[in-house]
């Protein structure tokens, strides 16, 4: 699993928060760093054996340190209700990525949808803005979750892939329409061809997330 698949929802949440609020970019950068380290921990803990087992521990330590630093810069302290709740949530996420196979079958569908969609977008938005935003924010979170599930389907799940992709685009279109209308808000449509080109499907969701967030940021300029 490429790291770009792990950070797509996080980047979108950060950019949407930046479009709505003043964002502490130190906290945002540390959030990205923590996500990358968590991704590397998940990958190495499932592939490295023998003496190489030290590598997952290193990435786990970097995940914890960057995560705690992120919360400190975001909230100014670790000893408040919000950062303490996020620390517990972070612990649960670490356990989930360590013991879960992120495939689009069985419980894997739910884990992919929640971790890469709802938690990634809402969590990063909240850390950067200290707000859950208005209810339409649910749509981009759903969108990334649905597209992430579609991205992990195999050739025997073509129907599921099509349904998830269509629903993912529909959710982002709904969000764009619910905000103040501007053509830039539909910039994500440019990523559509990537979902049909086999060699680029691994980057399709990342391009979708970046173009979506960029469209809302450019609108402010």
Secondary structure by P-SEA (a helix, b strand, c coil): ccccccaaaaaaaaaaaaaccccaaaaaaaaaaaaaaaaaaaaaaaccccccaaaaaaaaaaaaaaaaaaaaaaccccccaaaaaaaaaaaaaaaaaaccccccccaaaaaaaccccaaaaaaaaaaaccccccccaaaaaaaaaaaaaaaacccccaaaaaaaaaaaaaaaaaaaaaccccccccccccccccccccccccaaaaaaaaaaaaaaaaaac
